Amino acid sequence: RAMATSLLRVAPPEELLRPLAVPERLLLGPGPSNVPRRIQAAGGRQLLGHMHPEVLQVMDEIKAGIQYAFQTRNRLTLAISGSGHCAMEAALFNLLEQGDPMLVAINGIWGQRAADIARRLGANVYELLKPPGKYFTLQDIEQGLVQHKPLVLFITHGESSTGVLQPLEGLGKLCHRHGCLLLVDAVASLGGAPIFMDQQEIDVLYSGSQKVLNAPPGSAPISFSERARARGSDTRPTAPSCARGCLTWGCSSLLRRRWVQGKPTTTTTE
Ligand code: PMP
């Protein structure tokens, strides 16, 4: 032991030899938010192996909880291990490929971020712009759909950079009339404002855990409609990211087990 220690050229950091000091702070922004004791206690439970049957049961329970929170019966509903950005990427990676036309409604930073990711993917991104603080009307959106004929429309439900809540009523129907999928970012709004994925005909919806849901960051709920899944499997058999390739995981319980084995901290699916 002494010999091994003598080989160390980097000393153990002093600060890690002290107990971790985390102050109590009242968090009043859109997120992260304070975590109730019940949720803190759940995070302090012992780990299970990823093939233990109890893990599969927990995964099923998480899926049922997300279906309830999103008000959806979508089979492909899961919690991605990652931030809201990871869910945003997962949604875009699974819906778009090089050259696909996409319309992004931008009235704050989250539309800009989605446009940035989609451009890096090689999508043909059209921007529908509103000044910060304004929301999009159905007429605004319809003009963009007619002009650009996108395959996907991205819109932010709760634009946390300005505090604007985007009305979603009628948007899904409108998109579908124009052959377009509706992708909604509800990272800052889920639990704070009503959202009804199936009734509002939203094709892909995602959120984050550290905002209104009062959980730690790192677990992002996401759900894909059957329409979104069909588009994904038609045009993109393999998403350009292994970890985010939700549409190619499949939905049988066998595949679910395989997925659990390969990527132990992401929960999916049927
Ligand atoms: N979308 C919206 C509307 C957000 O408010 C945020 C976080 N502020 C994100 C996406 C990104 O989430 P995360 O910070 O968990 O990556």
Residues whose N, C-alpha, C, O or C-beta is under 5 A from the ligand:
A	BS01	PMP	S83 G84 H85 W110 G158 E159 S160 D185 V187 A188 G208
